[in-house]
Amino acid sequence: MPVENITPTKPVRGGDGYMGTCPECGKRKRLNQGLGDRVYRGVTYKTVMWFFWCACGYKERVGTDREIKARLAGPSIPARRLCTVCREREAVWARQYIGSDSPEYYRLGYHIRGFPVVKLCEECKCKE
């Protein structure tokens, strides 16, 4: 079971910090920084990592700064796949004006190449 509810803390002595909740006893504790082994292309390197130790005996290697920040950010949608109207959700539909004043809607990837495209999510397509 991974450490739950990881949140960043205020910088202490010039460095970032993180807090996590122990999955076994439920206590909130600060993550500790230390050296851990990281294997890259068959070679083992010592890397600065974040660890979680709890008084109940639970121990876990949480990850590097980059891994933790990616975990906090959650899944991201590439900018090229965002809806051009709301800029919040993933685009699924392509609106194109082809030879008339009324728009035609196609699934992205099945639209007609060479014509201007407005990318839309499900909600913005329903609003029109």
TIKOLBA-823962 format. One record per residue: residue number from 0; x, z negated, y of N, C-alpha, C, O in turn. Coordinates in steps of 0.1 Angstrom, whole numbers, m for minus. Layout:
<nodes>
+-----+-------+-------+-------+-------+-------+-------+-------+-------+-------+-------+-------+-------+
! seq !    nu !    nw !    nv !   cau !   caw !   cav !    cu !    cw !    cv !    ou !    ow !    ov !
+-----+-------+-------+-------+-------+-------+-------+-------+-------+-------+-------+-------+-------+
! NUM !     X !     Z !     Y !     X !     Z !     Y !     X !     Z !     Y !     X !     Z !     Y !
...
+-----+-------+-------+-------+-------+-------+-------+-------+-------+-------+-------+-------+-------+
</nodes>
This chain:
<nodes>
+-----+-------+-------+-------+-------+-------+-------+-------+-------+-------+-------+-------+-------+
! seq !    nu !    nw !    nv !   cau !   caw !   cav !    cu !    cw !    cv !    ou !    ow !    ov !
+-----+-------+-------+-------+-------+-------+-------+-------+-------+-------+-------+-------+-------+
!   0 !     8 !     0 !   m12 !     0 !     0 !     0 !     9 !     0 !    12 !    17 !    m9 !    14 !
!   1 !     7 !     9 !    21 !    15 !    10 !    33 !    11 !    m1 !    44 !    m1 !    m6 !    43 !
!   2 !    20 !    m4 !    53 !    17 !   m13 !    64 !     6 !    m7 !    72 !     6 !     5 !    75 !
!   3 !    m4 !   m15 !    76 !   m16 !   m10 !    84 !   m14 !   m13 !    99 !    m7 !   m22 !   103 !
!   4 !   m22 !    m6 !   107 !   m24 !    m8 !   121 !   m11 !    m9 !   128 !    m8 !   m19 !   135 !
!   5 !    m2 !     1 !   127 !    10 !     1 !   134 !     8 !     4 !   149 !     1 !    15 !   151 !
!   6 !    12 !    m4 !   158 !    10 !    m2 !   172 !    23 !    m4 !   179 !    31 !   m13 !   175 !
!   7 !    26 !     4 !   190 !    38 !     1 !   198 !    37 !   m12 !   206 !    26 !   m15 !   210 !
!   8 !    48 !   m18 !   208 !    48 !   m30 !   216 !    56 !   m27 !   229 !    62 !   m16 !   231 !
!   9 !    56 !   m36 !   239 !    63 !   m35 !   251 !    78 !   m35 !   248 !    82 !   m42 !   239 !
!  10 !    86 !   m27 !   255 !   100 !   m28 !   252 !   106 !   m41 !   254 !   104 !   m48 !   264 !
!  11 !   114 !   m45 !   244 !   121 !   m58 !   245 !   136 !   m56 !   245 !   141 !   m49 !   236 !
!  12 !   143 !   m61 !   254 !   157 !   m59 !   256 !   161 !   m44 !   255 !   171 !   m41 !   248 !
!  13 !   154 !   m36 !   262 !   158 !   m22 !   263 !   154 !   m13 !   251 !   157 !    m1 !   252 !
!  14 !   147 !   m18 !   241 !   143 !    m9 !   230 !   129 !    m9 !   227 !   121 !   m18 !   232 !
!  15 !   124 !     1 !   220 !   110 !     1 !   216 !   108 !    m8 !   205 !   117 !   m12 !   198 !
!  16 !    95 !   m12 !   203 !    92 !   m20 !   191 !    78 !   m17 !   186 !    71 !   m10 !   192 !
!  17 !    76 !   m21 !   174 !    63 !   m18 !   167 !    58 !   m31 !   160 !    66 !   m39 !   156 !
!  18 !    45 !   m32 !   159 !    39 !   m43 !   152 !    31 !   m37 !   141 !    26 !   m25 !   142 !
!  19 !    30 !   m44 !   130 !    22 !   m39 !   118 !    14 !   m50 !   112 !    18 !   m62 !   114 !
!  20 !     4 !   m47 !   104 !    m3 !   m57 !    97 !     0 !   m57 !    82 !     0 !   m46 !    76 !
!  21 !     3 !   m68 !    76 !     7 !   m69 !    62 !    m5 !   m65 !    53 !   m16 !   m71 !    55 !
!  22 !    m4 !   m56 !    44 !   m16 !   m53 !    36 !   m20 !   m63 !    26 !   m31 !   m63 !    20 !
!  23 !   m11 !   m73 !    23 !   m13 !   m83 !    13 !   m19 !   m96 !    19 !   m29 !  m101 !    14 !
!  24 !   m13 !  m101 !    30 !   m18 !  m113 !    36 !   m26 !  m111 !    49 !   m33 !  m120 !    53 !
!  25 !   m25 !  m100 !    55 !   m32 !   m97 !    68 !   m26 !  m102 !    80 !   m32 !  m101 !    91 !
!  26 !   m14 !  m107 !    80 !    m7 !  m112 !    92 !    m1 !  m101 !   100 !     4 !   m91 !    94 !
!  27 !    m1 !  m102 !   113 !     5 !   m93 !   122 !    20 !   m97 !   124 !    23 !  m108 !   128 !
!  28 !    29 !   m88 !   122 !    43 !   m91 !   123 !    50 !   m79 !   130 !    46 !   m68 !   130 !
!  29 !    61 !   m82 !   136 !    70 !   m72 !   143 !    78 !   m65 !   132 !    83 !   m71 !   123 !
!  30 !    79 !   m52 !   134 !    88 !   m44 !   125 !   103 !   m46 !   129 !   105 !   m47 !   141 !
!  31 !   112 !   m46 !   120 !   126 !   m49 !   122 !   133 !   m36 !   121 !   130 !   m27 !   112 !
!  32 !   144 !   m34 !   129 !   152 !   m22 !   128 !   164 !   m25 !   120 !   170 !   m37 !   120 !
!  33 !   169 !   m16 !   112 !   181 !   m17 !   103 !   185 !    m4 !    99 !   180 !     7 !   102 !
!  34 !   196 !    m4 !    91 !   202 !     8 !    85 !   195 !    11 !    72 !   195 !     2 !    63 !
!  35 !   191 !    23 !    70 !   185 !    27 !    57 !   191 !    40 !    52 !   197 !    48 !    60 !
!  36 !   190 !    43 !    39 !   195 !    55 !    34 !   185 !    67 !    35 !   173 !    65 !    33 !
!  37 !   190 !    78 !    40 !   182 !    90 !    41 !   189 !   101 !    34 !   201 !   103 !    37 !
!  38 !   183 !   108 !    25 !   189 !   119 !    18 !   185 !   132 !    24 !   173 !   135 !    26 !
!  39 !   195 !   140 !    28 !   192 !   153 !    34 !   201 !   163 !    27 !   213 !   163 !    27 !
!  40 !   195 !   173 !    20 !   202 !   183 !    12 !   212 !   178 !     3 !   223 !   183 !     2 !
!  41 !   208 !   167 !    m4 !   216 !   161 !   m15 !   227 !   152 !   m10 !   235 !   146 !   m18 !
!  42 !   228 !   150 !     3 !   238 !   141 !     9 !   231 !   129 !    15 !   221 !   130 !    22 !
!  43 !   236 !   117 !    12 !   230 !   104 !    16 !   236 !   100 !    30 !   249 !    99 !    31 !
!  44 !   228 !    97 !    40 !   233 !    93 !    53 !   227 !    79 !    56 !   216 !    76 !    51 !
!  45 !   234 !    72 !    64 !   229 !    59 !    69 !   222 !    62 !    82 !   227 !    68 !    91 !
!  46 !   209 !    58 !    83 !   201 !    62 !    95 !   194 !    49 !   100 !   190 !    40 !    92 !
!  47 !   191 !    48 !   113 !   184 !    37 !   118 !   169 !    39 !   115 !   163 !    49 !   118 !
!  48 !   164 !    28 !   108 !   150 !    29 !   103 !   143 !    16 !   107 !   149 !     6 !   111 !
!  49 !   130 !    16 !   106 !   121 !     5 !   108 !   117 !    m1 !    94 !   112 !     7 !    86 !
!  50 !   118 !   m14 !    93 !   114 !   m21 !    81 !   103 !   m31 !    84 !   102 !   m36 !    95 !
!  51 !    96 !   m35 !    74 !    86 !   m46 !    75 !    88 !   m56 !    64 !    88 !   m53 !    52 !
!  52 !    91 !   m69 !    69 !    93 !   m80 !    59 !    82 !   m90 !    63 !    81 !   m94 !    75 !
!  53 !    76 !   m96 !    53 !    65 !  m106 !    55 !    69 !  m118 !    47 !    76 !  m118 !    37 !
!  54 !    64 !  m130 !    52 !    67 !  m143 !    45 !    61 !  m143 !    31 !    65 !  m151 !    23 !
!  55 !    50 !  m135 !    29 !    44 !  m135 !    16 !    52 !  m128 !     6 !    48 !  m128 !    m6 !
!  56 !    63 !  m121 !    10 !    71 !  m114 !     0 !    70 !   m99 !     1 !    77 !   m92 !    m7 !
!  57 !    61 !   m94 !     9 !    59 !   m80 !    10 !    70 !   m73 !    18 !    73 !   m78 !    29 !
!  58 !    76 !   m63 !    13 !    86 !   m55 !    20 !    83 !   m40 !    19 !    79 !   m35 !     9 !
!  59 !    86 !   m33 !    30 !    84 !   m19 !    30 !    93 !   m12 !    40 !    96 !   m18 !    51 !
!  60 !    99 !     0 !    37 !   106 !     8 !    46 !    95 !    17 !    53 !    89 !    25 !    46 !
!  61 !    93 !    14 !    66 !    82 !    21 !    73 !    86 !    35 !    77 !    79 !    45 !    75 !
!  62 !    98 !    37 !    82 !   103 !    50 !    85 !   112 !    50 !    98 !   114 !    40 !   104 !
!  63 !   116 !    62 !   102 !   124 !    64 !   114 !   114 !    64 !   126 !   102 !    65 !   124 !
!  64 !   120 !    64 !   138 !   112 !    65 !   150 !   103 !    78 !   150 !    91 !    77 !   153 !
!  65 !   109 !    89 !   146 !   101 !   101 !   146 !    90 !   101 !   136 !    79 !   105 !   139 !
!  66 !    92 !    95 !   124 !    81 !    94 !   114 !    70 !    85 !   119 !    58 !    88 !   117 !
!  67 !    74 !    74 !   126 !    63 !    64 !   131 !    55 !    71 !   142 !    43 !    69 !   143 !
!  68 !    62 !    77 !   151 !    55 !    84 !   162 !    46 !    95 !   158 !    35 !    97 !   163 !
!  69 !    50 !   102 !   147 !    41 !   112 !   141 !    29 !   106 !   135 !    18 !   111 !   135 !
!  70 !    31 !    94 !   128 !    20 !    87 !   122 !    10 !    81 !   132 !    m2 !    81 !   130 !
!  71 !    15 !    77 !   144 !     7 !    72 !   154 !    m1 !    83 !   161 !   m13 !    81 !   165 !
!  72 !     5 !    95 !   162 !    m2 !   106 !   169 !   m13 !   112 !   161 !   m22 !   117 !   166 !
!  73 !   m12 !   111 !   148 !   m22 !   117 !   139 !   m20 !   132 !   138 !   m11 !   137 !   143 !
!  74 !   m30 !   138 !   131 !   m28 !   152 !   129 !   m30 !   160 !   143 !   m39 !   156 !   151 !
!  75 !   m22 !   170 !   145 !   m23 !   177 !   157 !   m28 !   192 !   155 !   m24 !   197 !   144 !
!  76 !   m34 !   198 !   164 !   m38 !   212 !   163 !   m29 !   220 !   172 !   m27 !   216 !   184 !
!  77 !   m23 !   230 !   167 !   m14 !   238 !   175 !   m21 !   244 !   187 !   m33 !   247 !   186 !
!  78 !   m15 !   245 !   198 !   m21 !   250 !   211 !   m27 !   264 !   209 !   m37 !   267 !   216 !
!  79 !   m21 !   272 !   201 !   m27 !   286 !   199 !   m40 !   285 !   192 !   m47 !   296 !   192 !
!  80 !   m44 !   274 !   185 !   m56 !   273 !   178 !   m67 !   265 !   185 !   m77 !   262 !   179 !
!  81 !   m64 !   261 !   197 !   m74 !   253 !   205 !   m85 !   262 !   211 !   m83 !   273 !   214 !
!  82 !   m97 !   256 !   212 !  m108 !   263 !   219 !  m104 !   265 !   233 !  m100 !   256 !   240 !
!  83 !  m107 !   277 !   238 !  m103 !   280 !   252 !  m113 !   275 !   262 !  m110 !   275 !   274 !
!  84 !  m125 !   270 !   258 !  m135 !   265 !   267 !  m133 !   250 !   269 !  m132 !   246 !   280 !
!  85 !  m133 !   242 !   258 !  m132 !   228 !   259 !  m118 !   222 !   258 !  m115 !   211 !   263 !
!  86 !  m109 !   230 !   251 !   m95 !   226 !   249 !   m93 !   212 !   242 !   m84 !   205 !   244 !
!  87 !  m103 !   209 !   233 !  m103 !   197 !   225 !  m103 !   199 !   210 !   m96 !   192 !   203 !
!  88 !  m111 !   209 !   206 !  m113 !   211 !   192 !  m106 !   224 !   187 !  m102 !   232 !   195 !
!  89 !  m105 !   225 !   174 !   m99 !   237 !   168 !  m108 !   249 !   169 !  m120 !   248 !   166 !
!  90 !  m103 !   260 !   173 !  m111 !   273 !   175 !  m114 !   278 !   161 !  m105 !   279 !   152 !
!  91 !  m126 !   283 !   159 !  m130 !   289 !   146 !  m135 !   303 !   149 !  m134 !   312 !   140 !
!  92 !  m141 !   305 !   161 !  m148 !   318 !   164 !  m140 !   326 !   174 !  m134 !   320 !   183 !
!  93 !  m142 !   339 !   174 !  m136 !   348 !   184 !  m148 !   355 !   191 !  m156 !   361 !   184 !
!  94 !  m149 !   354 !   204 !  m160 !   361 !   212 !  m153 !   373 !   218 !  m143 !   372 !   225 !
!  95 !  m159 !   385 !   215 !  m154 !   397 !   221 !  m165 !   406 !   226 !  m176 !   406 !   221 !
!  96 !  m162 !   413 !   237 !  m171 !   423 !   243 !  m165 !   436 !   239 !  m155 !   441 !   245 !
!  97 !  m172 !   443 !   231 !  m168 !   456 !   226 !  m178 !   467 !   229 !  m188 !   468 !   222 !
!  98 !  m176 !   474 !   240 !  m185 !   485 !   243 !  m199 !   481 !   248 !  m207 !   490 !   250 !
!  99 !  m202 !   469 !   251 !  m215 !   465 !   256 !  m213 !   452 !   264 !  m202 !   446 !   265 !
! 100 !  m224 !   448 !   271 !  m224 !   436 !   279 !  m227 !   423 !   271 !  m226 !   412 !   276 !
! 101 !  m232 !   425 !   258 !  m235 !   413 !   250 !  m223 !   410 !   241 !  m216 !   419 !   235 !
! 102 !  m219 !   398 !   240 !  m208 !   394 !   232 !  m210 !   395 !   217 !  m222 !   394 !   212 !
! 103 !  m200 !   397 !   209 !  m200 !   397 !   195 !  m191 !   386 !   190 !  m181 !   384 !   196 !
! 104 !  m195 !   379 !   180 !  m188 !   368 !   174 !  m182 !   371 !   161 !  m189 !   376 !   152 !
! 105 !  m169 !   368 !   159 !  m163 !   370 !   146 !  m155 !   357 !   142 !  m151 !   349 !   151 !
! 106 !  m153 !   355 !   130 !  m144 !   344 !   126 !  m130 !   348 !   130 !  m126 !   359 !   129 !
! 107 !  m122 !   338 !   134 !  m109 !   341 !   138 !  m101 !   347 !   126 !  m102 !   342 !   115 !
! 108 !   m94 !   357 !   128 !   m87 !   364 !   118 !   m94 !   376 !   113 !   m88 !   386 !   107 !
! 109 !  m107 !   377 !   116 !  m115 !   388 !   112 !  m120 !   396 !   125 !  m128 !   405 !   124 !
! 110 !  m115 !   392 !   136 !  m119 !   399 !   149 !  m112 !   412 !   150 !  m103 !   415 !   142 !
! 111 !  m117 !   420 !   159 !  m111 !   434 !   161 !   m99 !   433 !   170 !   m99 !   428 !   181 !
! 112 !   m88 !   438 !   165 !   m75 !   437 !   172 !   m76 !   447 !   184 !   m82 !   458 !   183 !
! 113 !   m69 !   444 !   195 !   m68 !   453 !   206 !   m78 !   450 !   217 !   m77 !   456 !   228 !
! 114 !   m88 !   441 !   214 !   m98 !   438 !   224 !   m95 !   423 !   229 !   m91 !   415 !   220 !
! 115 !   m98 !   420 !   241 !   m97 !   406 !   246 !  m105 !   396 !   237 !  m116 !   399 !   233 !
! 116 !   m99 !   384 !   235 !  m105 !   374 !   226 !  m107 !   361 !   234 !   m97 !   357 !   241 !
! 117 !  m118 !   355 !   233 !  m120 !   341 !   238 !  m122 !   333 !   225 !  m132 !   335 !   218 !
! 118 !  m113 !   323 !   223 !  m114 !   315 !   211 !  m124 !   303 !   213 !  m123 !   297 !   223 !
! 119 !  m133 !   301 !   204 !  m144 !   291 !   205 !  m144 !   282 !   193 !  m142 !   286 !   182 !
! 120 !  m148 !   269 !   195 !  m150 !   260 !   184 !  m165 !   261 !   181 !  m173 !   268 !   188 !
! 121 !  m169 !   254 !   170 !  m184 !   255 !   166 !  m193 !   250 !   177 !  m203 !   256 !   180 !
! 122 !  m189 !   239 !   184 !  m198 !   233 !   194 !  m200 !   242 !   206 !  m211 !   244 !   211 !
! 123 !  m189 !   248 !   211 !  m190 !   257 !   222 !  m197 !   270 !   219 !  m203 !   275 !   228 !
! 124 !  m196 !   274 !   207 !  m204 !   287 !   203 !  m219 !   284 !   203 !  m226 !   292 !   207 !
! 125 !  m222 !   272 !   198 !  m237 !   268 !   197 !  m243 !   266 !   211 !  m254 !   269 !   213 !
! 126 !  m234 !   262 !   221 !  m239 !   260 !   235 !  m243 !   273 !   242 !  m251 !   274 !   251 !
! 127 !  m237 !   285 !   237 !  m239 !   297 !   244 !  m251 !   304 !   240 !  m255 !   315 !   244 !
+-----+-------+-------+-------+-------+-------+-------+-------+-------+-------+-------+-------+-------+
</nodes>
